[in-house]
Amino acid sequence: EVVVMNVVQQVESTRNFVEITDNAEAIQILLLIAKEKGMHVQDMMKTTKLQPAEIFDICKKLEMAHFIKENPHPEELNKRFILTFDGELFIENLRNLFPQVKDLLGRWEINLPENSNTKPSS
């Protein structure tokens, strides 16, 4: 049963990934979160002109694809959503593929997961 659940989760994650990469608004929100090192829904609304329901729907899909997560530090009220490690890797790939993304984000470093012994490649 565990193997079946893992496969189902991977299929769902892949489906969410495809939906995100085909959705310009989802990429826009992901880039905003990356640029600001976290962002709150109200700030996303001001910047994107999307409605709250649209933003929450996109954020849910980004969470299901493991690109963002809710900030575990409630004292940082202005950063409700932050990138996950997978989200940072995806952003790094976008930076390498598109000079405009590199210009938008400026200097960028991937934050390795706390339990990782791996060093980022140069």
Salt bridges, closest charged atoms under 4 A:
GLU12 OE1 - ARG15 NH1 2.70
GLU19 OE1 - LYS61 NZ 3.26
ASP57 OD2 - LYS61 NZ 3.56
GLU70 OE2 - ARG80 NH2 3.49
GLU75 OE2 - HIS73 ND1 3.78
GLU92 OE1 - ARG95 NH1 3.47
GLU109 OE2 - ARG107 NH2 2.44
